[in-house]
Amino acid sequence: MVVWIIGLSGAGKTTLANEVVAQVRRVQRNIILIDGDMVREVFGNDLGHTMEDRRTNARRICQLGKLLDDQGINAVCAILSLFTESRSWNREHLKNYYEVFIDTPIQYLVQRDSKGIYRRFNSGEIRDVAGMDIEFPRPDSADLIINNIDSKEALLSFANVIAEKITESTQ
């Protein structure tokens, strides 16, 4: 199974993905975490954050997901997922795809701003920030939507639901 956890920067994608992977690993080892930034690093940080570079990274992650799916390896992907065509491609090409959208209003993300991205955007230091000057197309067919406006614990309470989906799919 490929679990595609999507949302804007700071929504909690990696936090949730790490917990899902940890829970699944307690019962089976057949799982890997894929993070968008991690894939950039694996390929030598050869991409910037232009729309074309983002599209290339998204294609890499989709193809990596398919490679793992074809070999029966579960993957939890924490990715911004700006492109609806990537999500459509996944639904068409992956045997067992589960999409999770962490829906967090931008005012909460700006307030949390764990990576300083929104502060840097608002001060003019950077541009090309999803949810600010790059439109983030909300998924229209996510399998699970999590409204992340509460505590970290509230977000992590969904990890068990997702982990069960993975373990059920491999039994």
DRENPA-3360 file (N, C-alpha, C; in nm, 2 decimals, always signed):
BEGIN
1 = MVVWIIGL = +0.08/-0.12/+0.00/+0.00/+0.00/+0.00/+0.09/+0.12/+0.00 ~ +0.04/+0.23/-0.07/+0.11/+0.35/-0.07/+0.01/+0.45/+0.00 ~ +0.05/+0.51/+0.11/-0.03/+0.61/+0.18/+0.04/+0.75/+0.14 ~ -0.04/+0.83/+0.09/+0.00/+0.96/+0.04/-0.05/+1.07/+0.13 ~ +0.03/+1.12/+0.22/-0.01/+1.22/+0.32/+0.02/+1.35/+0.27 ~ -0.08/+1.43/+0.24/-0.06/+1.56/+0.18/-0.11/+1.68/+0.26 ~ -0.06/+1.80/+0.23/-0.10/+1.92/+0.30/+0.01/+2.02/+0.29 ~ -0.02/+2.14/+0.33/+0.08/+2.25/+0.32/+0.19/+2.24/+0.42;
9 = SGAGKTTL = +0.29/+2.31/+0.40/+0.41/+2.31/+0.49/+0.37/+2.34/+0.63 ~ +0.40/+2.26/+0.72/+0.37/+2.28/+0.86/+0.24/+2.22/+0.90 ~ +0.17/+2.15/+0.81/+0.04/+2.09/+0.84/+0.05/+1.97/+0.94 ~ +0.17/+1.90/+0.94/+0.19/+1.79/+1.02/+0.21/+1.66/+0.94 ~ +0.24/+1.67/+0.82/+0.26/+1.55/+0.73/+0.37/+1.46/+0.78 ~ +0.48/+1.51/+0.80/+0.60/+1.43/+0.85/+0.57/+1.37/+0.99 ~ +0.52/+1.46/+1.08/+0.49/+1.41/+1.21/+0.39/+1.29/+1.21 ~ +0.29/+1.30/+1.13/+0.19/+1.19/+1.12/+0.25/+1.07/+1.06;
17 = ANEVVAQV = +0.33/+1.09/+0.95/+0.39/+0.98/+0.87/+0.49/+0.91/+0.96 ~ +0.57/+0.97/+1.04/+0.66/+0.91/+1.13/+0.59/+0.82/+1.23 ~ +0.48/+0.87/+1.28/+0.40/+0.79/+1.38/+0.33/+0.67/+1.32 ~ +0.28/+0.69/+1.19/+0.22/+0.57/+1.12/+0.33/+0.46/+1.10 ~ +0.44/+0.50/+1.05/+0.55/+0.41/+1.02/+0.59/+0.34/+1.15 ~ +0.61/+0.41/+1.26/+0.64/+0.35/+1.39/+0.54/+0.25/+1.43 ~ +0.41/+0.28/+1.42/+0.31/+0.18/+1.46/+0.31/+0.06/+1.37 ~ +0.32/+0.08/+1.24/+0.33/-0.04/+1.15/+0.45/-0.13/+1.18;
25 = RRVQRNII = +0.56/-0.07/+1.21/+0.68/-0.14/+1.23/+0.68/-0.23/+1.36 ~ +0.58/-0.20/+1.44/+0.57/-0.29/+1.56/+0.51/-0.42/+1.53 ~ +0.44/-0.43/+1.41/+0.39/-0.56/+1.37/+0.44/-0.61/+1.24 ~ +0.51/-0.53/+1.16/+0.57/-0.58/+1.04/+0.68/-0.48/+1.00 ~ +0.78/-0.53/+0.93/+0.90/-0.45/+0.89/+0.89/-0.39/+0.75 ~ +0.78/-0.44/+0.68/+0.77/-0.41/+0.54/+0.71/-0.27/+0.51 ~ +0.78/-0.17/+0.56/+0.73/-0.03/+0.54/+0.85/+0.07/+0.53 ~ +0.83/+0.17/+0.45/+0.93/+0.28/+0.43/+0.86/+0.41/+0.44;
33 = LIDGDMVR = +0.93/+0.51/+0.49/+0.89/+0.65/+0.49/+0.95/+0.72/+0.38 ~ +0.87/+0.80/+0.30/+0.93/+0.88/+0.19/+0.88/+1.02/+0.22 ~ +0.97/+1.11/+0.23/+0.94/+1.25/+0.25/+0.99/+1.33/+0.13 ~ +0.91/+1.43/+0.09/+0.95/+1.51/-0.03/+1.09/+1.57/-0.02 ~ +1.13/+1.62/+0.09/+1.26/+1.68/+0.11/+1.37/+1.57/+0.11 ~ +1.33/+1.45/+0.16/+1.43/+1.33/+0.16/+1.46/+1.29/+0.02 ~ +1.36/+1.29/-0.07/+1.38/+1.25/-0.21/+1.47/+1.35/-0.28 ~ +1.45/+1.48/-0.25/+1.53/+1.58/-0.31/+1.68/+1.56/-0.27;
41 = EVFGNDLG = +1.70/+1.52/-0.14/+1.84/+1.50/-0.10/+1.90/+1.37/-0.16 ~ +1.82/+1.27/-0.17/+1.87/+1.14/-0.24/+1.92/+1.17/-0.38 ~ +1.85/+1.26/-0.45/+1.89/+1.29/-0.58/+1.99/+1.40/-0.59 ~ +2.06/+1.43/-0.48/+2.17/+1.53/-0.48/+2.12/+1.67/-0.48 ~ +2.00/+1.70/-0.43/+1.95/+1.84/-0.42/+1.97/+1.91/-0.56 ~ +1.93/+1.84/-0.66/+1.94/+1.89/-0.80/+1.82/+1.98/-0.84 ~ +1.73/+2.00/-0.75/+1.61/+2.07/-0.79/+1.59/+2.19/-0.69 ~ +1.53/+2.30/-0.75/+1.49/+2.41/-0.67/+1.35/+2.40/-0.63;
49 = HTMEDRRT = +1.28/+2.51/-0.62/+1.14/+2.51/-0.59/+1.05/+2.58/-0.69 ~ +1.10/+2.58/-0.82/+1.02/+2.63/-0.93/+0.91/+2.53/-0.95 ~ +0.81/+2.57/-1.02/+0.70/+2.48/-1.05/+0.75/+2.35/-1.13 ~ +0.84/+2.38/-1.22/+0.89/+2.26/-1.30/+0.97/+2.17/-1.21 ~ +1.05/+2.23/-1.12/+1.13/+2.14/-1.03/+1.04/+2.07/-0.93 ~ +0.94/+2.13/-0.89/+0.84/+2.07/-0.80/+0.77/+1.95/-0.87 ~ +0.74/+1.97/-1.00/+0.67/+1.87/-1.08/+0.77/+1.75/-1.10 ~ +0.89/+1.78/-1.12/+0.99/+1.67/-1.14/+1.00/+1.59/-1.01;
57 = NARRICQL = +1.01/+1.66/-0.90/+1.02/+1.59/-0.77/+0.89/+1.50/-0.74 ~ +0.78/+1.56/-0.78/+0.65/+1.49/-0.76/+0.65/+1.36/-0.85 ~ +0.70/+1.37/-0.97/+0.71/+1.25/-1.06/+0.80/+1.15/-1.00 ~ +0.91/+1.19/-0.94/+1.01/+1.10/-0.88/+0.94/+1.02/-0.77 ~ +0.87/+1.09/-0.69/+0.80/+1.03/-0.57/+0.69/+0.93/-0.62 ~ +0.62/+0.97/-0.72/+0.51/+0.88/-0.77/+0.58/+0.75/-0.82 ~ +0.68/+0.77/-0.90/+0.75/+0.65/-0.96/+0.81/+0.57/-0.85 ~ +0.87/+0.63/-0.75/+0.93/+0.55/-0.64/+0.82/+0.48/-0.56;
65 = GKLLDDQG = +0.70/+0.54/-0.55/+0.59/+0.47/-0.49/+0.55/+0.35/-0.57 ~ +0.54/+0.37/-0.70/+0.51/+0.25/-0.78/+0.61/+0.14/-0.78 ~ +0.73/+0.17/-0.78/+0.84/+0.07/-0.77/+0.82/-0.01/-0.64 ~ +0.80/+0.06/-0.53/+0.78/-0.01/-0.40/+0.65/-0.09/-0.40 ~ +0.54/-0.03/-0.45/+0.41/-0.10/-0.45/+0.42/-0.22/-0.54 ~ +0.49/-0.22/-0.65/+0.51/-0.34/-0.74/+0.58/-0.45/-0.67 ~ +0.67/-0.41/-0.57/+0.74/-0.51/-0.50/+0.68/-0.55/-0.37 ~ +0.56/-0.50/-0.34/+0.49/-0.54/-0.22/+0.55/-0.47/-0.09;
73 = INAVCAIL = +0.61/-0.36/-0.11/+0.66/-0.28/+0.00/+0.57/-0.16/+0.03 ~ +0.52/-0.15/+0.15/+0.44/-0.04/+0.19/+0.52/+0.09/+0.20 ~ +0.46/+0.20/+0.16/+0.53/+0.33/+0.17/+0.43/+0.43/+0.22 ~ +0.48/+0.51/+0.31/+0.41/+0.63/+0.36/+0.48/+0.75/+0.31 ~ +0.41/+0.83/+0.23/+0.47/+0.94/+0.16/+0.42/+1.07/+0.22 ~ +0.51/+1.15/+0.28/+0.47/+1.28/+0.33/+0.51/+1.39/+0.23 ~ +0.42/+1.44/+0.15/+0.45/+1.52/+0.04/+0.35/+1.64/+0.02 ~ +0.39/+1.75/-0.02/+0.31/+1.86/-0.04/+0.20/+1.83/-0.14;
81 = SLFTESRS = +0.23/+1.76/-0.25/+0.14/+1.72/-0.35/+0.06/+1.83/-0.41 ~ +0.13/+1.92/-0.48/+0.07/+2.03/-0.55/-0.01/+2.00/-0.67 ~ +0.02/+1.88/-0.73/-0.03/+1.85/-0.87/-0.14/+1.75/-0.86 ~ -0.26/+1.79/-0.91/-0.37/+1.69/-0.91/-0.34/+1.58/-1.01 ~ -0.26/+1.60/-1.11/-0.22/+1.49/-1.20/-0.14/+1.38/-1.13 ~ -0.06/+1.42/-1.03/+0.01/+1.32/-0.95/-0.08/+1.23/-0.88 ~ -0.18/+1.29/-0.81/-0.28/+1.21/-0.74/-0.36/+1.12/-0.83 ~ -0.40/+1.17/-0.95/-0.47/+1.09/-1.04/-0.38/+0.98/-1.09;
89 = WNREHLKN = -0.26/+1.01/-1.12/-0.16/+0.90/-1.17/-0.15/+0.79/-1.06 ~ -0.14/+0.83/-0.94/-0.13/+0.73/-0.83/-0.26/+0.64/-0.83 ~ -0.37/+0.70/-0.83/-0.50/+0.63/-0.83/-0.50/+0.53/-0.95 ~ -0.45/+0.57/-1.06/-0.45/+0.48/-1.18/-0.35/+0.37/-1.18 ~ -0.23/+0.40/-1.12/-0.11/+0.31/-1.14/-0.07/+0.23/-1.01 ~ -0.12/+0.27/-0.90/-0.08/+0.20/-0.78/-0.19/+0.10/-0.74 ~ -0.15/-0.02/-0.70/-0.25/-0.12/-0.67/-0.33/-0.09/-0.55 ~ -0.27/-0.03/-0.45/-0.34/+0.00/-0.32/-0.30/+0.14/-0.28;
97 = YYEVFIDT = -0.37/+0.24/-0.31/-0.34/+0.38/-0.28/-0.44/+0.44/-0.18 ~ -0.39/+0.51/-0.08/-0.47/+0.57/+0.02/-0.43/+0.71/+0.04 ~ -0.51/+0.80/+0.02/-0.48/+0.95/+0.02/-0.53/+1.01/+0.15 ~ -0.44/+1.08/+0.22/-0.48/+1.15/+0.35/-0.45/+1.29/+0.33 ~ -0.54/+1.38/+0.35/-0.53/+1.52/+0.34/-0.53/+1.58/+0.48 ~ -0.42/+1.65/+0.52/-0.42/+1.72/+0.64/-0.46/+1.86/+0.61 ~ -0.58/+1.90/+0.64/-0.63/+2.03/+0.61/-0.61/+2.12/+0.73 ~ -0.52/+2.22/+0.71/-0.49/+2.31/+0.82/-0.50/+2.45/+0.76;
105 = PIQYLVQR = -0.59/+2.54/+0.81/-0.60/+2.67/+0.76/-0.47/+2.75/+0.77 ~ -0.45/+2.83/+0.67/-0.32/+2.90/+0.65/-0.29/+2.98/+0.78 ~ -0.39/+3.04/+0.85/-0.36/+3.12/+0.97/-0.29/+3.04/+1.08 ~ -0.33/+2.91/+1.09/-0.27/+2.82/+1.18/-0.12/+2.79/+1.14 ~ -0.10/+2.77/+1.01/+0.03/+2.74/+0.96/+0.13/+2.86/+0.98 ~ +0.08/+2.98/+0.95/+0.16/+3.10/+0.97/+0.19/+3.11/+1.12 ~ +0.10/+3.08/+1.21/+0.12/+3.09/+1.35/+0.22/+2.99/+1.40 ~ +0.21/+2.87/+1.35/+0.31/+2.76/+1.39/+0.44/+2.78/+1.33;
113 = DSKGIYRR = +0.45/+2.79/+1.20/+0.57/+2.82/+1.12/+0.69/+2.75/+1.17 ~ +0.69/+2.62/+1.18/+0.80/+2.55/+1.24/+0.93/+2.56/+1.16 ~ +0.92/+2.58/+1.03/+1.04/+2.59/+0.95/+1.08/+2.73/+0.91 ~ +0.99/+2.83/+0.95/+1.02/+2.97/+0.92/+0.98/+3.01/+0.78 ~ +0.92/+2.92/+0.71/+0.89/+2.95/+0.57/+0.79/+3.06/+0.55 ~ +0.69/+3.07/+0.63/+0.59/+3.18/+0.61/+0.64/+3.31/+0.66 ~ +0.72/+3.31/+0.76/+0.79/+3.43/+0.81/+0.88/+3.49/+0.70 ~ +0.96/+3.40/+0.64/+1.05/+3.44/+0.53/+0.98/+3.49/+0.41;
121 = FNSGEIRD = +0.86/+3.42/+0.38/+0.78/+3.47/+0.27/+0.73/+3.61/+0.30 ~ +0.67/+3.63/+0.42/+0.61/+3.76/+0.45/+0.71/+3.87/+0.46 ~ +0.84/+3.84/+0.49/+0.94/+3.94/+0.49/+1.00/+3.96/+0.35 ~ +0.96/+3.89/+0.25/+1.01/+3.90/+0.12/+1.14/+3.83/+0.09 ~ +1.19/+3.75/+0.18/+1.31/+3.67/+0.16/+1.30/+3.56/+0.06 ~ +1.18/+3.50/+0.06/+1.16/+3.39/-0.04/+1.02/+3.41/-0.11 ~ +1.01/+3.33/-0.22/+0.88/+3.33/-0.28/+0.86/+3.18/-0.32 ~ +0.75/+3.16/-0.40/+0.72/+3.02/-0.44/+0.68/+2.93/-0.32;
129 = VAGMDIEF = +0.59/+2.98/-0.24/+0.55/+2.91/-0.12/+0.40/+2.87/-0.14 ~ +0.38/+2.74/-0.14/+0.25/+2.69/-0.15/+0.15/+2.74/-0.05 ~ +0.04/+2.78/-0.09/-0.06/+2.84/+0.00/-0.05/+2.99/+0.01 ~ +0.06/+3.04/-0.04/+0.08/+3.19/-0.03/+0.08/+3.24/-0.18 ~ +0.19/+3.23/-0.25/+0.19/+3.28/-0.39/+0.18/+3.16/-0.49 ~ +0.18/+3.04/-0.44/+0.15/+2.92/-0.52/+0.02/+2.86/-0.47 ~ -0.08/+2.84/-0.57/-0.20/+2.79/-0.53/-0.19/+2.64/-0.49 ~ -0.25/+2.60/-0.38/-0.26/+2.46/-0.34/-0.39/+2.40/-0.38;
137 = PRPDSADL = -0.40/+2.32/-0.48/-0.53/+2.26/-0.51/-0.57/+2.16/-0.41 ~ -0.68/+2.19/-0.34/-0.73/+2.09/-0.24/-0.77/+1.96/-0.31 ~ -0.74/+1.85/-0.25/-0.78/+1.72/-0.31/-0.93/+1.71/-0.31 ~ -0.99/+1.65/-0.42/-1.13/+1.64/-0.42/-1.18/+1.49/-0.39 ~ -1.08/+1.40/-0.38/-1.12/+1.26/-0.35/-1.03/+1.20/-0.25 ~ -0.98/+1.27/-0.15/-0.90/+1.21/-0.04/-0.98/+1.11/+0.03 ~ -0.91/+1.00/+0.07/-0.98/+0.89/+0.14/-1.00/+0.93/+0.29 ~ -0.92/+1.02/+0.34/-0.93/+1.06/+0.48/-0.89/+1.21/+0.48;
145 = IINNIDSK = -0.97/+1.29/+0.54/-0.94/+1.43/+0.56/-0.93/+1.46/+0.71 ~ -0.82/+1.51/+0.75/-0.79/+1.55/+0.89/-0.79/+1.70/+0.91 ~ -0.87/+1.75/+0.99/-0.87/+1.90/+1.01/-0.78/+1.92/+1.13 ~ -0.66/+1.97/+1.10/-0.55/+1.98/+1.20/-0.55/+2.12/+1.26 ~ -0.64/+2.15/+1.35/-0.64/+2.28/+1.42/-0.62/+2.27/+1.57 ~ -0.60/+2.14/+1.61/-0.59/+2.12/+1.75/-0.45/+2.08/+1.79 ~ -0.43/+2.00/+1.89/-0.30/+1.96/+1.94/-0.23/+1.86/+1.85 ~ -0.10/+1.84/+1.88/-0.03/+1.74/+1.81/-0.09/+1.60/+1.84;
153 = EALLSFAN = -0.13/+1.58/+1.96/-0.19/+1.45/+2.01/-0.32/+1.43/+1.92 ~ -0.40/+1.53/+1.90/-0.52/+1.51/+1.82/-0.48/+1.46/+1.68 ~ -0.38/+1.52/+1.62/-0.33/+1.48/+1.49/-0.29/+1.34/+1.49 ~ -0.20/+1.30/+1.59/-0.15/+1.17/+1.60/-0.25/+1.06/+1.63 ~ -0.37/+1.10/+1.68/-0.47/+1.00/+1.70/-0.52/+0.94/+1.57 ~ -0.49/+1.00/+1.46/-0.53/+0.94/+1.33/-0.43/+0.83/+1.28 ~ -0.31/+0.83/+1.35/-0.21/+0.73/+1.30/-0.25/+0.59/+1.31 ~ -0.33/+0.56/+1.42/-0.37/+0.42/+1.43/-0.47/+0.38/+1.32;
161 = VIAEKITE = -0.56/+0.47/+1.28/-0.65/+0.44/+1.17/-0.57/+0.41/+1.04 ~ -0.47/+0.49/+1.01/-0.39/+0.47/+0.89/-0.31/+0.34/+0.90 ~ -0.24/+0.32/+1.02/-0.16/+0.20/+1.04/-0.24/+0.08/+1.02 ~ -0.37/+0.08/+1.07/-0.46/-0.04/+1.05/-0.49/-0.06/+0.90 ~ -0.51/+0.04/+0.83/-0.53/+0.03/+0.68/-0.42/-0.05/+0.62 ~ -0.29/-0.01/+0.66/-0.17/-0.07/+0.60/-0.16/-0.21/+0.64 ~ -0.18/-0.24/+0.76/-0.16/-0.38/+0.81/-0.27/-0.47/+0.75 ~ -0.39/-0.42/+0.74/-0.50/-0.50/+0.68/-0.48/-0.52/+0.54;
169 = STQ = -0.42/-0.43/+0.47/-0.40/-0.45/+0.32/-0.29/-0.55/+0.29 ~ -0.21/-0.59/+0.39/-0.10/-0.68/+0.36/-0.13/-0.82/+0.43 ~ -0.25/-0.84/+0.48/-0.28/-0.97/+0.54/-0.35/-1.06/+0.44;
% end
